[in-house]
Amino acid sequence: MSVLVAYGSTGGGTAEIAAWIAGQLRAEGLAVHLEPAAEISTVDDYDAVVLGSALYAHGWHVDVRRFVHRFAGRFTDRPVWLFSSGPLDRSADTGPVPPIHHAEAALRDLPAREHVTFGGRMTTEAHGWLGRVAGQLAREGHAGDFRNPERVRAWASRVAADIRSVPGRDIRG
Ligand SMILES: Cc1cc2nc3c(=O)[nH]c(=O)nc-3n(C[C@H](O)[C@H](O)[C@H](O)COP(=O)(O)O)c2cc1C
């Protein structure tokens, strides 16, 4: 009996948020499998799912979009939560951010219970094209780490409580 935490991340910031979520769920007694969305071949073994994506050009990471396409309709009897990570300012912490169209589609198609947006991170240590973009953003004053581990863990704690209260299942690890 376990919870899948799957994610799509290019620069590693969203991967770390997924790890914070997985750590919180484990701390609250749940069995958790943490893996990139691209590596997931089956969802049959999981009783609940948390799926998260980095935001690029107002869209989700391609691996997360593929996950949604592949497993659409498979969660009518199992709860799913979604998160996005992107804004390079404090906006995600100061008010609700409307879901982007990929998140709206996933809420409907998986289906999922809830979507939340967390702040993002742009580090000038990134390699390749991301590093070049990060350098440009840094020169414009936009680089930085706007993730909020306390908020992420508080959200994960709510998810853990909801998972434990899913009727008819005992999915404590
Ligand atoms: C080319 C580019 C486009 C981006 N587009 C968006 C966007 O549309 N919305 C947003 O909130 N953040 C956007 N971001 C910020 C990223 O989502 C943020 O840096 C995030 O933490 C990246 O996650 P990752 O490190 O897991 O790849 C963009 C960043 C880059 C480099």
The ligand as an SDF file (V2000), in Angstrom:
LIG
                    3D

 31 33  0  0  0  0  0  0  0  0999 V2000
   12.5920   29.4230  -20.3760 C   0  0  0  0  0  0  0  0  0  0  0  0
   11.8220   29.4630  -19.0670 C   0  0  0  0  0  0  0  0  0  0  0  0
   10.4560   29.6170  -19.0900 C   0  0  0  0  0  0  0  0  0  0  0  0
    9.7340   29.6730  -17.8790 C   0  0  0  0  0  0  0  0  0  0  0  0
    8.3800   29.8340  -17.9260 N   0  0  0  0  0  0  0  0  0  0  0  0
    7.6870   29.9370  -16.7710 C   0  0  0  0  0  0  0  0  0  0  0  0
    6.2670   30.1360  -16.8080 C   0  0  0  0  0  0  0  0  0  0  0  0
    5.6290   30.1910  -17.8400 O   0  0  0  0  0  0  0  0  0  0  0  0
    5.6090   30.2550  -15.6160 N   0  0  0  0  0  0  0  0  0  0  0  0
    6.2730   30.1910  -14.4220 C   0  0  0  0  0  0  0  0  0  0  0  0
    5.6340   30.3320  -13.3790 O   0  0  0  0  0  0  0  0  0  0  0  0
    7.6080   29.9750  -14.3620 N   0  0  0  0  0  0  0  0  0  0  0  0
    8.3230   29.8520  -15.5140 C   0  0  0  0  0  0  0  0  0  0  0  0
    9.6770   29.6250  -15.4570 N   0  0  0  0  0  0  0  0  0  0  0  0
   10.3380   29.4130  -14.1650 C   0  0  0  0  0  0  0  0  0  0  0  0
   10.5150   27.9160  -13.8760 C   0  0  0  0  0  0  0  0  0  0  0  0
    9.2830   27.2560  -13.8110 O   0  0  0  0  0  0  0  0  0  0  0  0
   11.2320   27.7490  -12.5110 C   0  0  0  0  0  0  0  0  0  0  0  0
   12.5710   28.1530  -12.6750 O   0  0  0  0  0  0  0  0  0  0  0  0
   11.1360   26.3310  -11.9820 C   0  0  0  0  0  0  0  0  0  0  0  0
   11.6050   26.3010  -10.6450 O   0  0  0  0  0  0  0  0  0  0  0  0
   11.9210   25.3590  -12.8340 C   0  0  0  0  0  0  0  0  0  0  0  0
   11.7950   24.0670  -12.2840 O   0  0  0  0  0  0  0  0  0  0  0  0
   12.8860   22.9230  -12.4670 P   0  0  0  0  0  0  0  0  0  0  0  0
   14.1470   23.4280  -11.8050 O   0  0  0  0  0  0  0  0  0  0  0  0
   12.3040   21.7630  -11.7710 O   0  0  0  0  0  0  0  0  0  0  0  0
   13.0350   22.7090  -13.9330 O   0  0  0  0  0  0  0  0  0  0  0  0
   10.4130   29.5630  -16.6410 C   0  0  0  0  0  0  0  0  0  0  0  0
   11.8030   29.3710  -16.6390 C   0  0  0  0  0  0  0  0  0  0  0  0
   12.5100   29.3230  -17.8210 C   0  0  0  0  0  0  0  0  0  0  0  0
   13.9820   29.1190  -17.7960 C   0  0  0  0  0  0  0  0  0  0  0  0
  1  2  1  0
  2  3  1  0
  2 30  2  0
  3  4  2  0
  4  5  1  0
  4 28  1  0
  5  6  2  0
  6  7  1  0
  6 13  1  0
  7  8  2  0
  7  9  1  0
  9 10  1  0
 10 11  2  0
 10 12  1  0
 12 13  2  0
 13 14  1  0
 14 15  1  0
 14 28  1  0
 15 16  1  0
 16 17  1  0
 16 18  1  0
 18 19  1  0
 18 20  1  0
 20 21  1  0
 20 22  1  0
 22 23  1  0
 23 24  1  0
 24 25  2  0
 24 26  1  0
 24 27  1  0
 28 29  2  0
 29 30  1  0
 30 31  1  0
M  END
$$$$
